[in-house]
Amino acid sequence: MRPLIAGNWKMHGTLREAARLAEGVREGVKGADLLVCPPAVHLHPVAVVLLGSPVAVGAQDCHAAAKGAHTGDLSAEMVRDVGATHVILGHSERRANHGETDADVRAKAEAALAAGLIPIVCVGETEAERLAGEAEAVVTKQLAGSLPDGFAAAGGIVAYEPVWAIGTGRTPTEAEVAAIHGTMRQSLVGRFGEKAQGTRLLYGGSVKPGNAAGIFALANVDGALVGGASLVAADFLAIAQAFPV
């Protein structure tokens, strides 16, 4: 399958900076699909900049309801309407800062699928869970609770992001990444059948141009969800170009 390199811009950038960054990645790269996920207020302007390019646009979250009295929230249909094709759900920063549960993430993923968006559902353990030897059990539990029925058939994507590696510059060993990704693949196939062999599994957590090639060489790693490095066009493109063709 073609790898996917997704950039999570988080809460960074002015409109001018977002447009400039979108211009910087607009041509894409050979051999990989690119996706950028700007802050919600920049979704439409970035989508306009990238119109007609091979680079897709995604949101960083959506609400589970199609509409209603939810001040400050965006429905999946709204996200789709302004030009997005994907949405990140269940990122550890949402789970920690907004108290999102697996059930919340599952409801949002159902809404995303209903609106025609491709959900990128994030899972990952804390450092305490890793040290306690619970990483694989935690991730498996999150997958079971966060993914709706039909997820694999609809092209849903999973991103493994160990919480302790996000924005810290630290990464798991390649063996640890391979072990978790193998467990995720096994879990998905066990639930969804052979269709899940084609489910993209992304790695996230301090991905940089310097470590991308080693990570991408691992079995069951089908791309990356990139944080800080996605805010520099040259670094983001270098990561995408590190995937073996």
Sequence and secondary structure as in RCSB ss.txt:
>XXXX:A:sequence
MRPLIAGNWKMHGTLREAARLAEGVREGVKGADLLVCPPAVHLHPVAVVLLGSPVAVGAQDCHAAAKGAHTGDLS
AEMVRDVGATHVILGHSERRANHGETDADVRAKAEAALAAGLIPIVCVGETEAERLAGEAEAVVTKQLAGSLPDG
FAAAGGIVAYEPVWAIGTGRTPTEAEVAAIHGTMRQSLVGRFGEKAQGTRLLYGGSVKPGNAAGIFALANVDGAL
VGGASLVAADFLAIAQAFPV
>XXXX:A:secstr
   EEEEE  S   HHHHHHHHHHHTT BTTBEEEEE  GGGHHHHHHHTTTSSEEEEES  BSSSSSS TT  B
HHHHHHTT  EEEE  HHHHHHS   HHHHHHHHHHHHHTT EEEEEE   HHHHHTT HHHHHHHHHHHH  TT
TTTTT EEEE  GGGTTTS    HHHHHHHHHHHHHHHHHHHGGGGGGS EEEESS  HHHHHHHHTSTT  EEE
ESGGGGSHHHHHHHHHTS  
